[in-house]
Amino acid sequence: MRIGLAYNEKPRSAVGADDPASTTDAYVEWDEPSTIDAVERALSIFGNVVRLEADATFPQKLALAHPHIVFNMAEGLSGPNREAHVPAICEFLGVPYTASDPLALSLTLDKARTKEILAYRGIPTAPFALVSDAKALDQVTMPLPLFVKPVAEGSGKGIFANNLCESPAQLRERVLFLLDEYRQPVLVETYLPGQEFTVAILGNGPDAHCLPIVGFDFSTLPQGATPVYGYEAKWLWDDAEHQLEIYECPAQVPDELRAAVEGVSLEAYHALGCRDWCRVDIRLDAAGVPNVVELNPLPGIIPDPRMNSCMPKAARVAGMTYDQLIQEVVRIAWRRIHGRELVAGAEEAIA
């Protein structure tokens, strides 16, 4: 059996000043070599793993390799549909792949489109406005405080501690900064002051289920820091040597709240058409109601247990090793595509 591994690897050198993605967090969504190596080792139980870096030559490499399935962890670099590029090319060439389809990936990357669908389905999400220029900002009438972020980024990219705006002047400064820096509309939404959670989901249809909920303890952030899990908390204040003890898994919450958080996460997962696996970010509003912040259908999977990577952390608490998590995603996808189980090393599985 041949398994294609589609990925984007973080460049070893700094981004050049003339690079179109020259912001300091430009490649934060891409994976370290250690993560790519760990996924390859986990996949090798099924057969021969073919690395397919998602660069300009990806279509040719995929056509030549023609794997039985592609494990997709490629985030893409540019454009509003960048996370959809790999699965779209796989579909064009008739190659099965893990995780969500191009439509779901494009919708979930666009936080405003995601929230529109959630609102239509009656799934709680914070009130919002989409600002594309300074003139549109003048039309925002929602009461302060408001939180702002680029509409189509992930992994904390563009989500900074000072994005919580408590005055009109601060709102204007932050929105204009983000518009200029990220060259895309800015999502302006009502600030949710309650607890924050992230929920890892595995499976499809009625078999989709939540792993133990991860809760965030914002008291571990530097004194006075905004209680959000953004860029600084993910990449500046936390590393393998000085781990930020921000996670609680399983989150110690009442059974009623746990059920509500899991329920709204699964509703969002199905509403956006996600497949195989996903991580859903949840935050409580002032009344304690779980609101969906965003969905991450290509979740981060850093293998080092010392690093705060939510999906592997939830899997470990559920009794799964890192390898078992990766392998389970392949099995779930295979079952969805072929309607039968994939048995490692069994030639009949791919007949």
N, C-alpha and C positions, 0 to 999 in steps of 0.2 A: 504493500500500500504506500502511495506517495501522498504526503501532506505538505501543502504549501503554507509557508509562514509569511504573511504579509505584514510589514512593519515599517515604521519610520524611526531611524536611529538618530539620537541627538548628535550634532556635529561636535567633534573634539576641540575645534578652535572656536574662538569668539566670532559672532556674526559681524561681517564687514559693515562699515558705515554706509556703503552704497547699496547694501542689501535692502530689498523692499520690505523685509521683515526685520528691521534693525532695532526694534524695541528689546529691552533687556530680557523680557519674558517670551520672546518670539517662539522659541522651541521648547517651552516648558511642557507641552503635551506629548512630545516625542519621548521614546523610551531609551533608557541607558543600555549599553551593551550587556550589562549583567542581567537585566530583565529579559532581553531577547534570548540570551543564552539559556536562561532558566526555562523559558517557554519551550525552546527547542528540545531541551532534555526531557521535559514532561511529555512532549508530543512523540518522542522517539519510541515510546512503547507501542505505537500503532504501526510503525514502519519507517520508511525513509522520509526525512524532513528536508524539504527544499526551501531555502531562504529566498524570499521574493521581496526585496526592498522596494517600497512604493515610491519609486522615482520615475523619471520620464520614460525609462525603458521597461516599466512594469508590464504593460500589455504584451510586449514581445516575450519577456521572460515567462509570463503566465502561459502564453500560447505554446511555448516550447516545452515547458514542464508538464502541462496539463495534469495537475494533481487530481486525486480522487476527491479531495476537499481542501479548502483554504481556511486556515485559522486566521481570522482578520483582527489585527490590533493596530492597523494603520490609521492615523488621525488626519493625514493630509497636511498641506501647508497653506494654500491660499484659496480664496473663493468661498461663497456661502454654502457650497455643497461639497466642501473638501473631504468631509468624513464619508461621503457617499461614493467617492471615486472608485475605490477598490471593489466594493460589491457591485457597482454598475458595470465595471469591466468584466468581473466574473460572470455576471448574468449574460453579457453580450457574447462571451466565449463559451457559455454553457457549463461553467465550473461551479459546483456547489461550494458554499462557504458558511462559516459560523456567524452568528449574531444577526443583528437587524438588517433589513433591506435598505436600499438607497433612500426611499421615501421617508422611512422612520428616522434614519440618521440625519437627513436634511432638516426635518421638522424639529427634532430634539436639539439640534445645534442652534436653531433660531429660537431663542427663549420667548420672544413675543408670540410666534406661531404656536409654540407649545402651550403658552398660557391661554391663547384664544381657544384652542381645542379643549383644554381642561375646563375653562369656564363654560363652554358650550355643553360639556358633559356633566356639569354640576359638581365638578371636583374642586375643592377649595384651593385657591391660589391668590396671592396678594393683588389688589388693584394696581394697574400699571398704565403707563403711557410710553409711547415710542417716539424718541426725539431724533430727528435726522439733521437738524440744523438749528442755529440760534433762534430763528423765527419761530420754529415749532416749540422751542423751550418756553416761549412767552405764553403758549396756550396751555401749559401744565397748570392745573388748578387744584391738584390733590394737596391735602394738608401735610405739613411737615411733621415729623422727620420723614425723609425719603432716602432710599438707597439706590445707587446708580451703578451700572455695569455695562460693558460692551454686550451687544445683543447676541453675538455669535462666537463666543470663546468658551474654553473649558480649562480645567486644572488650575483654577484660581487666576487665570490670565486676565489682567485688567480689573481684578476685584481687590481693591486696596482698603486698608483700614480707614482712610480718610474719605471713602466713598459714601459714608453715612453723612447726609446733609441735613443740618438743623436750621439753616437760614437760607433765604433766597440768594444771597451773595455766594454762599458756599455751593449751592446747587448749580448756579451758573458756571462758577469756576471749574467744578469737577466735570460737568457735562461737556463743556467746551474743550477741556483737556482730553477727555476720552474720545471725543469726535475727531480731534486732530491726531491723536496718537494711534488710534486703531482703525481709522478710516471706515467706520461703519456706524449705523445708528446706535443710540444709547438707550437702554431700558431703564426707565425711572419707575420705581415701584414703592408702594407703601412699606415702611420698615416693619418687620415682624419682630416684636421684642421678646418672644418666648424661647423655650429650649429648641435646640437644633439636633436633628438626627440624620443619619443616612442609612438606607435600607438596601441590602444586597438581595437580588432576586435571581433565582435559577428556574428554568423550565418554560413550558409553553402551555397555553390554554388552561384547562382546569388543573394541570400538574404544576403550574407556576407557583412557587412558594418562596417565602422570605427566610433568609438566614438571620441569625441573631442581630438585633438592631444595634447599631453603633450610636452612642450618644456623645456629645461634645461638652467638655467641662471648660468653659471659657475663663474660669478663675486661674487657669494655668498660663494664660497669656501675660505678657508684660503689663505691669500696672498701668491702668488708664487706657489700654488698647481697646478698640471697638470689638465687641463680642461677635465677631464673624470669622468663619473659617476661610479666609481669603489667601491672597498671594503670600503675604508676609508669614502667616501661620503655617502655610504648607511648605514654603521653600526657603525662608530666611531665618525663622525662629526655631526651626526643627531640622535636625539631621541625625545620622546614625550615631554620632558620638555624643550629641547633646539632645536627646529625644524629648520632645514636648509631650508631656503626659496629659494630653488633651482628650484621649479617647476613653470611653467606658463601654465595654462590650462583654456581655450583653448590657444594654442600658438598663439601669435600675429605675424602672417606672412602674406605676400601677398597671395591673392586667388590662383594665379598661382603656388606658391610654395606649398601651402596646398594641392592642387589637385595632384601635383607631388608626395608628400610624401605619401598621401593616396593611390595613384595608385600603387606605387612601393611596398607598404606594402601589399596590396591585391594580387598583382602578386606573391609575395614571399609566402604568406599564401596558395595560391592555388598550387604553384609549389611544395611545400613540403608536400602537402596533409594534412594540418591541418584541424581540425574539431571543430565546436561549438564555441570555443573561443581561443584567442591567443594574445600575445603582441609582436609587431615587433619593434626592435630598429633600428633607422635610423640615419645616420650622413652624412653631406654634405662634398663633396670633395672640393678641391681648386677652382674648377670651379662652385661650388654651386649646383652640381648634387646630389640628394639623393641616398645614398648607403645603402644597407641593411647590418647591423652589425651582427645581429643574431635574431632568433625567439624563443619565450618563450611560448610554447603551454600549459604549466602548470603555468600560471602567478601567481605572488604573490598576495595575497588577504588579507592583514592585515586590520582589520575592523576599527581600531582607526583612525578617520579623522586627528588627529594630526600627524600621521606617514605618511611619504611619500611613499605610496603604489600606484603605477601608475594606475592599473586597476580599483580599487574602486574610485580613484580620478577622472578619466575620466568618469566613470559611474555617479558619483554625478553631474558633470558638465552637463551631458546629461539628468539630471532629474531623475535618478534612485537612490533608496536607496540601501544600502548594501544588504539587504535581497532580493530586487527585482533583483539585479545583479545575485546572486546565483540561485534564482528561474528561471530566464530567461535562464540560461545555461542548467538547467534540461529540461525546455520546448523545447529549441532548439534541444537538444539531443533526446528527446522523439519523436519529429516531424521527425527527421532524421531516427530514428530506426523504428518507427511504422507508419509513414505517417499520423498521426492525432495528434490533440492537446491533451495536458494533462491538465485536469481541476482539480485543487486542491480539494480534498475531494470527487471526483466523482468516485464511484466504477466501473462504466462502462468504465472508461478510461483504466483500466488494465484488462478488461475482455478478 
